[in-house]
Amino acid sequence: MIIMGWNINKNKCLRCGACVSVCPKIALELSEHGIENNKNLCNLCGICEKICPVGAIKVNKNA
């Protein structure tokens, strides 16, 4: 079963903030723990996944 949502591989993440800067819903934040996603704001558009230079973000729109 595949669950809709957003996932980040914190081991791959460079904490560069590229995803934060392109999020149209301002759902991402760079903190001392890495990238945080406010799931109440995220619309799963996938822009963050496309911009991530190391492929650390995965967005799944299919349930």
Secondary structure as GFF3:
##gff-version 3
##sequence-region A 1 63
A	DSSP	beta_strand	5	8	.	.	.	ID=ss1
A	DSSP	alpha_helix	18	22	.	.	.	ID=ss2
A	DSSP	beta_strand	28	31	.	.	.	ID=ss3
A	DSSP	beta_strand	34	37	.	.	.	ID=ss4
A	DSSP	alpha_helix	47	51	.	.	.	ID=ss5
A	DSSP	beta_strand	57	60	.	.	.	ID=ss6
###
